[in-house]
């Protein structure tokens, strides 16, 4: 979706009455006065329903991060993990509130233009760069799952050996999937049309959750290490006795791998680049209505994340890997269907994540230009080629989670929304020492600390060689 420049990007409102009116809605809720033209913020009139908007935003939140949450719980403990997950969910909802408030004041529904409004051209460049970094990382993590899981699924269905057939090699398969499935969806002009694929994607991940819960009760305490790696060595008919056969779950723990676990949780909740595009296409848009979309989406994903992490962890305990699917058998029919469902879900998510990158590049390189199909297609092709090259050479999905979760995730969740709020909301409405602005300032400082601590521990792990983990 290519966003056009808004018609209203003039001076900030100078009184609280105008500010409250802006917060109530982007579009006029009453008919225009006789003889006057109704005020619209965009040439494109949103037609996406509330439910479809929830599907789109939930699909933008839900992604490859769900596969690493059991690993995060293993290195934080059940209670500590759920507390951290709840905090990040609430903070994500608050940061969306800050974004919507800023967008309502200046009449802008593009993240990059908020950056320009707050800090000029430099702010626009920084925001576009952060969005591109995060979404390229997200697309890479999705395609990495396709690269590692699709050969197993195809070989199981066709009874082939991935090592012997060149077309079952992961690097070749991600290119085929990108050309035949992802590219046609990415060429759609409007994001709202992907609501149907988003609903299918979420259904697939719900099936993944149900299967994880079922496998926990089927395995009991007999599985605690990589079943995939050991199934060729263990005698037939004997269960895999793992590292945690006593089924002792940690309620609270902290170790060196926590430098990855907290960024994984942050990475799992980032949806902010998609918020304003989804808002643009929302039917009868208003700040309150879009905040409701965000709250429903975040709440749903919190429940799904919490259940997946808990039952995944209680299946494998501390031996769980960063990509939980690696812990299950390749030959299990149910897990084979789960792999297929996860592959379908992440494949359908890639086009949704690609839209904000294309919009960011459009706003950065071609501001004010009319929509062009040639440019629309060219940007999608270049992005897919770049991400495919990255995925072919990336060593492990955990490094993607860690790096993106420690850099772009806190920037999009904490730092940028708080800075925008401090700069854009007029002092006549909210003085700098007012509680809302002090709260926004503390929110931004929290994001800076989060980034500094996560990167510090991650670099320390790399320097000391503690970042290597079993199975990767």
C-alpha positions as a Python dict, from the first residue, in 0.01 Angstrom:
ca = {
    (1, 'X'): (0, 0, 0),
    (2, 'X'): (132, 338, -97),
    (3, 'X'): (17, 623, 124),
    (4, 'X'): (-35, 962, -26),
    (5, 'X'): (71, 1278, 151),
    (6, 'X'): (-202, 1392, 388),
    (7, 'X'): (-402, 1694, 300),
    (8, 'X'): (-369, 1832, 649),
    (9, 'X'): (-22, 1875, 787),
    (10, 'X'): (-34, 2235, 887),
    (11, 'X'): (3, 2408, 1222),
    (12, 'X'): (-66, 2230, 1547),
    (13, 'X'): (-387, 2309, 1727),
    (14, 'X'): (-339, 2584, 1979),
    (15, 'X'): (-617, 2503, 2222),
    (16, 'X'): (-737, 2208, 2417),
    (17, 'X'): (-1079, 2207, 2248),
    (18, 'X'): (-923, 2149, 1907),
    (19, 'X'): (-696, 1888, 2059),
    (20, 'X'): (-989, 1694, 2202),
    (21, 'X'): (-1169, 1713, 1871),
    (22, 'X'): (-867, 1570, 1693),
    (23, 'X'): (-845, 1285, 1943),
    (24, 'X'): (-1207, 1186, 1883),
    (25, 'X'): (-1148, 1100, 1519),
    (26, 'X'): (-946, 1158, 1206),
    (27, 'X'): (-1247, 1199, 985),
    (28, 'X'): (-1541, 1427, 1044),
    (29, 'X'): (-1814, 1244, 1233),
    (30, 'X'): (-2089, 1483, 1122),
    (31, 'X'): (-2189, 1600, 782),
    (32, 'X'): (-2023, 1911, 640),
    (33, 'X'): (-2183, 2250, 659),
    (34, 'X'): (-2395, 2345, 356),
    (35, 'X'): (-2178, 2446, 66),
    (36, 'X'): (-1853, 2326, 225),
    (37, 'X'): (-1634, 2030, 134),
    (38, 'X'): (-1590, 1756, 395),
    (39, 'X'): (-1245, 1738, 551),
    (40, 'X'): (-1056, 1416, 471),
    (41, 'X'): (-710, 1324, 584),
    (42, 'X'): (-650, 1084, 297),
    (43, 'X'): (-769, 1048, -58),
    (44, 'X'): (-822, 677, 11),
    (45, 'X'): (-1135, 609, 216),
    (46, 'X'): (-1094, 324, 461),
    (47, 'X'): (-1325, 29, 402),
    (48, 'X'): (-1169, -241, 620),
    (49, 'X'): (-1400, -365, 896),
    (50, 'X'): (-1312, -375, 1265),
    (51, 'X'): (-1275, -753, 1258),
    (52, 'X'): (-1052, -755, 951),
    (53, 'X'): (-839, -481, 1106),
    (54, 'X'): (-799, -696, 1419),
    (55, 'X'): (-695, -988, 1198),
    (56, 'X'): (-439, -773, 1014),
    (57, 'X'): (-288, -623, 1330),
    (58, 'X'): (-287, -957, 1513),
    (59, 'X'): (-114, -1113, 1215),
    (60, 'X'): (143, -831, 1223),
    (61, 'X'): (205, -899, 1593),
    (62, 'X'): (207, -1275, 1569),
    (63, 'X'): (503, -1418, 1385),
    (64, 'X'): (818, -1619, 1421),
    (65, 'X'): (872, -1486, 1773),
    (66, 'X'): (613, -1732, 1903),
    (67, 'X'): (855, -2019, 1833),
    (68, 'X'): (1114, -1871, 2070),
    (69, 'X'): (893, -1791, 2368),
    (70, 'X'): (928, -2133, 2535),
    (71, 'X'): (1305, -2083, 2516),
    (72, 'X'): (1258, -1741, 2678),
    (73, 'X'): (1054, -1896, 2958),
    (74, 'X'): (1322, -2159, 3018),
    (75, 'X'): (1571, -1882, 3097),
    (76, 'X'): (1343, -1660, 3306),
    (77, 'X'): (1104, -1896, 3484),
    (78, 'X'): (728, -1932, 3449),
    (79, 'X'): (617, -1651, 3683),
    (80, 'X'): (891, -1407, 3580),
    (81, 'X'): (826, -1472, 3210),
    (82, 'X'): (450, -1417, 3234),
    (83, 'X'): (506, -1098, 3435),
    (84, 'X'): (751, -968, 3174),
    (85, 'X'): (520, -1068, 2890),
    (86, 'X'): (229, -883, 3050),
    (87, 'X'): (443, -573, 3105),
    (88, 'X'): (558, -569, 2742),
    (89, 'X'): (198, -617, 2621),
    (90, 'X'): (76, -323, 2833),
    (91, 'X'): (368, -105, 2726),
    (92, 'X'): (298, -188, 2361),
    (93, 'X'): (-63, -80, 2403),
    (94, 'X'): (48, 244, 2567),
    (95, 'X'): (298, 319, 2292),
    (96, 'X'): (23, 273, 2031),
    (97, 'X'): (-184, 523, 2230),
    (98, 'X'): (103, 772, 2201),
    (99, 'X'): (128, 713, 1826),
    (100, 'X'): (-243, 757, 1768),
    (101, 'X'): (-250, 1073, 1977),
    (102, 'X'): (34, 1228, 1777),
    (103, 'X'): (-120, 1122, 1447),
    (104, 'X'): (-454, 1272, 1548),
    (105, 'X'): (-304, 1609, 1635),
    (106, 'X'): (-120, 1669, 1309),
    (107, 'X'): (-347, 1467, 1079),
    (108, 'X'): (-75, 1229, 967),
    (109, 'X'): (-112, 854, 930),
    (110, 'X'): (241, 765, 826),
    (111, 'X'): (509, 676, 1081),
    (112, 'X'): (781, 841, 870),
    (113, 'X'): (589, 1167, 840),
    (114, 'X'): (551, 1176, 1219),
    (115, 'X'): (930, 1163, 1234),
    (116, 'X'): (953, 1450, 987),
    (117, 'X'): (695, 1648, 1181),
    (118, 'X'): (891, 1602, 1504),
    (119, 'X'): (1251, 1643, 1379),
    (120, 'X'): (1240, 1746, 1015),
    (121, 'X'): (1397, 1547, 730),
    (122, 'X'): (1648, 1381, 965),
    (123, 'X'): (1365, 1240, 1174),
    (124, 'X'): (1199, 1101, 865),
    (125, 'X'): (1519, 926, 759),
    (126, 'X'): (1576, 777, 1105),
    (127, 'X'): (1221, 643, 1133),
    (128, 'X'): (1230, 496, 783),
    (129, 'X'): (1564, 329, 857),
    (130, 'X'): (1438, 176, 1185),
    (131, 'X'): (1121, 46, 1019),
    (132, 'X'): (1318, -106, 732),
    (133, 'X'): (1566, -268, 973),
    (134, 'X'): (1297, -422, 1188),
    (135, 'X'): (1074, -548, 909),
    (136, 'X'): (1364, -685, 705),
    (137, 'X'): (1464, -874, 1020),
    (138, 'X'): (1108, -998, 1066),
    (139, 'X'): (1082, -1110, 703),
    (140, 'X'): (1419, -1283, 739),
    (141, 'X'): (1300, -1475, 1045),
    (142, 'X'): (986, -1589, 859),
    (143, 'X'): (1182, -1705, 556),
    (144, 'X'): (1436, -1872, 785),
    (145, 'X'): (1153, -2088, 922),
    (146, 'X'): (1052, -2174, 565),
    (147, 'X'): (1414, -2259, 485),
    (148, 'X'): (1450, -2496, 780),
    (149, 'X'): (1102, -2653, 800),
    (150, 'X'): (969, -2678, 445),
    (151, 'X'): (1226, -2941, 330),
    (152, 'X'): (1121, -3162, 623),
    (153, 'X'): (752, -3131, 537),
    (154, 'X'): (795, -3200, 165),
    (155, 'X'): (1032, -3492, 221),
    (156, 'X'): (790, -3647, 473),
    (157, 'X'): (495, -3623, 233),
    (158, 'X'): (690, -3739, -75),
    (159, 'X'): (919, -3985, 106),
    (160, 'X'): (1228, -3812, -31),
    (161, 'X'): (1566, -3732, 120),
    (162, 'X'): (1639, -3356, 128),
    (163, 'X'): (2011, -3430, 108),
    (164, 'X'): (1973, -3613, -224),
    (165, 'X'): (1724, -3395, -413),
    (166, 'X'): (1849, -3047, -498),
    (167, 'X'): (1501, -2893, -520),
    (168, 'X'): (1440, -2987, -154),
    (169, 'X'): (1732, -2775, -37),
    (170, 'X'): (1607, -2494, 189),
    (171, 'X'): (1775, -2210, -2),
    (172, 'X'): (1609, -2317, -326),
    (173, 'X'): (1268, -2357, -162),
    (174, 'X'): (1258, -2006, -14),
    (175, 'X'): (1324, -1864, -360),
    (176, 'X'): (1040, -2072, -506),
    (177, 'X'): (799, -1972, -227),
    (178, 'X'): (897, -1606, -259),
    (179, 'X'): (825, -1603, -634),
    (180, 'X'): (508, -1814, -642),
    (181, 'X'): (329, -1711, -321),
    (182, 'X'): (478, -1409, -143),
    (183, 'X'): (538, -1183, -443),
    (184, 'X'): (180, -1200, -584),
    (185, 'X'): (37, -1113, -239),
    (186, 'X'): (293, -835, -191),
    (187, 'X'): (187, -674, -520),
    (188, 'X'): (-163, -598, -389),
    (189, 'X'): (-226, -227, -370),
    (190, 'X'): (-413, -212, -41),
    (191, 'X'): (-339, -384, 288),
    (192, 'X'): (-704, -448, 372),
    (193, 'X'): (-728, -719, 108),
    (194, 'X'): (-485, -930, 311),
    (195, 'X'): (-736, -956, 596),
    (196, 'X'): (-857, -1291, 464),
    (197, 'X'): (-505, -1436, 448),
    (198, 'X'): (-441, -1290, 795),
    (199, 'X'): (-741, -1478, 929),
    (200, 'X'): (-613, -1802, 776),
    (201, 'X'): (-266, -1734, 918),
    (202, 'X'): (-403, -1685, 1269),
    (203, 'X'): (-608, -2004, 1237),
    (204, 'X'): (-290, -2194, 1154),
    (205, 'X'): (-112, -2057, 1459),
    (206, 'X'): (-412, -2145, 1677),
    (207, 'X'): (-379, -2502, 1552),
    (208, 'X'): (-9, -2484, 1647),
    (209, 'X'): (-106, -2379, 2001),
    (210, 'X'): (-364, -2658, 2040),
    (211, 'X'): (-107, -2913, 1919),
    (212, 'X'): (158, -2790, 2163),
    (213, 'X'): (-90, -2829, 2451),
    (214, 'X'): (-191, -3178, 2332),
    (215, 'X'): (171, -3293, 2296),
    (216, 'X'): (248, -3181, 2649),
    (217, 'X'): (-8, -3424, 2789),
    (218, 'X'): (91, -3697, 2543),
    (219, 'X'): (464, -3679, 2623),
    (220, 'X'): (433, -3641, 2998),
    (221, 'X'): (782, -3634, 3149),
    (222, 'X'): (950, -3863, 2896),
    (223, 'X'): (1075, -3601, 2652),
    (224, 'X'): (1341, -3352, 2746),
    (225, 'X'): (1586, -3331, 2460),
    (226, 'X'): (1585, -3295, 2084),
    (227, 'X'): (1370, -3583, 1965),
    (228, 'X'): (1452, -3505, 1604),
    (229, 'X'): (1824, -3541, 1661),
    (230, 'X'): (1797, -3852, 1878),
    (231, 'X'): (1529, -4056, 1702),
    (232, 'X'): (1784, -4224, 1474),
    (233, 'X'): (2000, -4326, 1774),
    (234, 'X'): (1741, -4437, 2031),
    (235, 'X'): (1616, -4798, 2022),
    (236, 'X'): (1277, -4840, 1861),
    (237, 'X'): (991, -4838, 2109),
    (238, 'X'): (1183, -4672, 2393),
    (239, 'X'): (1095, -4320, 2503),
    (240, 'X'): (1356, -4047, 2495),
    (241, 'X'): (1461, -3986, 2854),
    (242, 'X'): (1569, -3627, 2854),
    (243, 'X'): (1748, -3385, 3078),
    (244, 'X'): (1441, -3300, 3286),
    (245, 'X'): (1259, -3626, 3346),
    (246, 'X'): (1169, -3505, 3696),
    (247, 'X'): (947, -3235, 3541),
    (248, 'X'): (1075, -2961, 3769),
    (249, 'X'): (972, -2621, 3634),
    (250, 'X'): (1155, -2307, 3740),
    (251, 'X'): (927, -2029, 3859),
    (252, 'X'): (1197, -1760, 3864),
    (253, 'X'): (1547, -1775, 3722),
    (254, 'X'): (1806, -1547, 3563),
    (255, 'X'): (2105, -1659, 3355),
    (256, 'X'): (2335, -1537, 3078),
    (257, 'X'): (2083, -1626, 2806),
    (258, 'X'): (1837, -1369, 2942),
    (259, 'X'): (2008, -1119, 2711),
    (260, 'X'): (1822, -1302, 2433),
    (261, 'X'): (1499, -1387, 2612),
    (262, 'X'): (1376, -1034, 2686),
    (263, 'X'): (1447, -912, 2328),
    (264, 'X'): (1259, -1218, 2199),
    (265, 'X'): (954, -1105, 2395),
    (266, 'X'): (989, -749, 2270),
    (267, 'X'): (1032, -873, 1913),
    (268, 'X'): (714, -1078, 1951),
    (269, 'X'): (499, -769, 2020),
    (270, 'X'): (625, -519, 1763),
    (271, 'X'): (348, -417, 1525),
    (272, 'X'): (390, -39, 1531),
    (273, 'X'): (492, 17, 1167),
    (274, 'X'): (164, -150, 1065),
    (275, 'X'): (-60, 45, 1307),
    (276, 'X'): (-99, 363, 1102),
    (277, 'X'): (-146, 186, 765),
    (278, 'X'): (-416, -32, 922),
    (279, 'X'): (-568, 281, 1077),
    (280, 'X'): (-578, 443, 733),
    (281, 'X'): (-788, 160, 592),
    (282, 'X'): (-1013, 120, 898),
    (283, 'X'): (-1380, 182, 833),
    (284, 'X'): (-1516, 478, 1034),
    (285, 'X'): (-1171, 557, 1178),
    (286, 'X'): (-1126, 724, 1514),
    (287, 'X'): (-855, 710, 1776),
    (288, 'X'): (-1082, 525, 2018),
    (289, 'X'): (-1184, 270, 1754),
    (290, 'X'): (-824, 204, 1645),
    (291, 'X'): (-709, 178, 2008),
    (292, 'X'): (-977, -86, 2057),
    (293, 'X'): (-840, -273, 1755),
    (294, 'X'): (-492, -258, 1909),
    (295, 'X'): (-609, -368, 2255),
    (296, 'X'): (-804, -665, 2121),
    (297, 'X'): (-510, -771, 1902),
    (298, 'X'): (-249, -736, 2178),
    (299, 'X'): (-472, -909, 2435),
    (300, 'X'): (-534, -1202, 2200),
    (301, 'X'): (-167, -1240, 2123),
    (302, 'X'): (-76, -1220, 2493),
    (303, 'X'): (-304, -1515, 2564),
    (304, 'X'): (-169, -1712, 2268),
    (305, 'X'): (193, -1634, 2357),
    (306, 'X'): (147, -1718, 2724),
    (307, 'X'): (-18, -2053, 2656),
    (308, 'X'): (231, -2152, 2384),
    (309, 'X'): (533, -2064, 2598),
    (310, 'X'): (397, -2234, 2909),
    (311, 'X'): (301, -2565, 2751),
    (312, 'X'): (609, -2568, 2528),
    (313, 'X'): (834, -2513, 2829),
    (314, 'X'): (650, -2770, 3042),
    (315, 'X'): (707, -3024, 2763),
    (316, 'X'): (1085, -2984, 2727),
    (317, 'X'): (1186, -2769, 3026),
    (318, 'X'): (1539, -2624, 3014),
    (319, 'X'): (1638, -2829, 2707),
    (320, 'X'): (1397, -2641, 2480),
    (321, 'X'): (1560, -2471, 2181),
    (322, 'X'): (1512, -2121, 2038),
    (323, 'X'): (1301, -2271, 1757),
    (324, 'X'): (1064, -2501, 1941),
    (325, 'X'): (960, -2703, 1637),
    (326, 'X'): (1310, -2852, 1628),
    (327, 'X'): (1228, -3036, 1951),
    (328, 'X'): (958, -3252, 1796),
    (329, 'X'): (990, -3565, 1584),
    (330, 'X'): (1003, -3538, 1208),
    (331, 'X'): (785, -3847, 1173),
    (332, 'X'): (495, -3749, 1400),
    (333, 'X'): (185, -3696, 1176),
    (334, 'X'): (36, -3428, 1402),
    (335, 'X'): (364, -3235, 1424),
    (336, 'X'): (397, -3268, 1048),
    (337, 'X'): (61, -3092, 1013),
    (338, 'X'): (175, -2833, 1268),
    (339, 'X'): (489, -2763, 1066),
    (340, 'X'): (273, -2720, 756),
    (341, 'X'): (38, -2483, 941),
    (342, 'X'): (326, -2274, 1078),
    (343, 'X'): (480, -2256, 732),
    (344, 'X'): (150, -2137, 587),
    (345, 'X'): (113, -1879, 865),
    (346, 'X'): (458, -1724, 830),
    (347, 'X'): (435, -1731, 449),
    (348, 'X'): (111, -1531, 458),
    (349, 'X'): (258, -1289, 712),
    (350, 'X'): (554, -1184, 494),
    (351, 'X'): (344, -966, 256),
    (352, 'X'): (184, -783, 553),
    (353, 'X'): (531, -703, 691),
    (354, 'X'): (659, -595, 349),
    (355, 'X'): (397, -319, 312),
    (356, 'X'): (545, -82, 576),
    (357, 'X'): (896, -121, 431),
    (358, 'X'): (771, -24, 88),
    (359, 'X'): (580, 268, 234),
    (360, 'X'): (890, 383, 426),
    (361, 'X'): (1100, 373, 110),
    (362, 'X'): (824, 552, -80),
    (363, 'X'): (810, 829, 181),
    (364, 'X'): (1190, 854, 195),
    (365, 'X'): (1286, 831, -173),
    (366, 'X'): (973, 942, -357),
    (367, 'X'): (785, 1186, -132),
    (368, 'X'): (476, 1338, -288),
    (369, 'X'): (491, 1114, -595),
    (370, 'X'): (171, 966, -734),
    (371, 'X'): (120, 593, -715),
    (372, 'X'): (319, 401, -975),
    (373, 'X'): (278, 31, -1045),
    (374, 'X'): (633, 13, -1178),
    (375, 'X'): (775, 153, -854),
    (376, 'X'): (533, -59, -650),
    (377, 'X'): (652, -381, -816),
    (378, 'X'): (1021, -285, -828),
    (379, 'X'): (1044, -215, -454),
    (380, 'X'): (878, -547, -370),
    (381, 'X'): (1117, -738, -598),
    (382, 'X'): (1426, -569, -457),
    (383, 'X'): (1316, -632, -98),
    (384, 'X'): (1245, -1000, -160),
    (385, 'X'): (1580, -1050, -331),
    (386, 'X'): (1762, -880, -42),
    (387, 'X'): (1583, -1083, 226),
    (388, 'X'): (1639, -1409, 38),
    (389, 'X'): (2012, -1340, 24),
    (390, 'X'): (2020, -1265, 398),
    (391, 'X'): (1829, -1582, 486),
    (392, 'X'): (2055, -1802, 277),
    (393, 'X'): (2359, -1690, 478),
    (394, 'X'): (2210, -1627, 827),
    (395, 'X'): (2350, -1875, 1084),
    (396, 'X'): (2063, -1904, 1336),
    (397, 'X'): (1716, -1762, 1395),
    (398, 'X'): (1804, -1678, 1755),
    (399, 'X'): (2053, -1415, 1641),
    (400, 'X'): (1776, -1250, 1436),
    (401, 'X'): (1548, -1243, 1741),
    (402, 'X'): (1824, -1106, 1963),
    (403, 'X'): (1962, -833, 1738),
    (404, 'X'): (1628, -702, 1611),
    (405, 'X'): (1468, -735, 1954),
    (406, 'X'): (1750, -530, 2110),
    (407, 'X'): (1768, -250, 1853),
    (408, 'X'): (1468, -175, 1636),
    (409, 'X'): (1207, -326, 1873),
    (410, 'X'): (1276, -87, 2166),
    (411, 'X'): (1304, 200, 1919),
    (412, 'X'): (960, 131, 1771),
    (413, 'X'): (788, 40, 2099),
    (414, 'X'): (947, 282, 2348),
    (415, 'X'): (1175, 550, 2211),
    (416, 'X'): (1013, 689, 1895),
    (417, 'X'): (651, 708, 2022),
    (418, 'X'): (760, 886, 2340),
    (419, 'X'): (979, 1134, 2150),
    (420, 'X'): (699, 1204, 1904),
    (421, 'X'): (458, 1270, 2189),
    (422, 'X'): (697, 1509, 2361),
    (423, 'X'): (767, 1700, 2041),
    (424, 'X'): (427, 1703, 1872),
    (425, 'X'): (175, 1752, 2151),
    (426, 'X'): (162, 2132, 2198),
    (427, 'X'): (265, 2284, 2530),
    (428, 'X'): (-63, 2476, 2540),
    (429, 'X'): (-240, 2141, 2571),
    (430, 'X'): (12, 1941, 2776),
    (431, 'X'): (289, 2139, 2955),
    (432, 'X'): (625, 1965, 2964),
    (433, 'X'): (598, 1904, 3339),
    (434, 'X'): (247, 1760, 3312),
    (435, 'X'): (195, 1398, 3413),
    (436, 'X'): (127, 1268, 3057),
    (437, 'X'): (454, 1413, 2926),
    (438, 'X'): (654, 1301, 3230),
    (439, 'X'): (512, 952, 3179),
    (440, 'X'): (607, 962, 2809),
    (441, 'X'): (959, 1079, 2902),
    (442, 'X'): (1002, 792, 3150),
    (443, 'X'): (871, 556, 2883),
    (444, 'X'): (1142, 671, 2641),
    (445, 'X'): (1415, 644, 2905),
    (446, 'X'): (1300, 288, 2979),
    (447, 'X'): (1344, 204, 2611),
    (448, 'X'): (1699, 343, 2606),
    (449, 'X'): (1790, 140, 2916),
    (450, 'X'): (1630, -170, 2767),
    (451, 'X'): (1836, -133, 2450),
    (452, 'X'): (2161, -62, 2633),
    (453, 'X'): (2130, -354, 2877),
    (454, 'X'): (2020, -605, 2610),
    (455, 'X'): (2299, -512, 2370),
    (456, 'X'): (2554, -507, 2651),
    (457, 'X'): (2471, -858, 2767),
    (458, 'X'): (2450, -985, 2411),
    (459, 'X'): (2792, -851, 2317),
    (460, 'X'): (2932, -995, 2641),
    (461, 'X'): (2791, -1337, 2550),
    (462, 'X'): (2943, -1316, 2204),
    (463, 'X'): (3280, -1209, 2346),
    (464, 'X'): (3290, -1492, 2601),
    (465, 'X'): (3156, -1757, 2361),
    (466, 'X'): (2844, -1823, 2572),
    (467, 'X'): (2608, -1751, 2285),
    (468, 'X'): (2650, -2096, 2134),
    (469, 'X'): (2359, -2321, 2211),
    (470, 'X'): (2275, -2682, 2153),
    (471, 'X'): (2109, -2767, 1829),
    (472, 'X'): (2221, -2459, 1636),
}
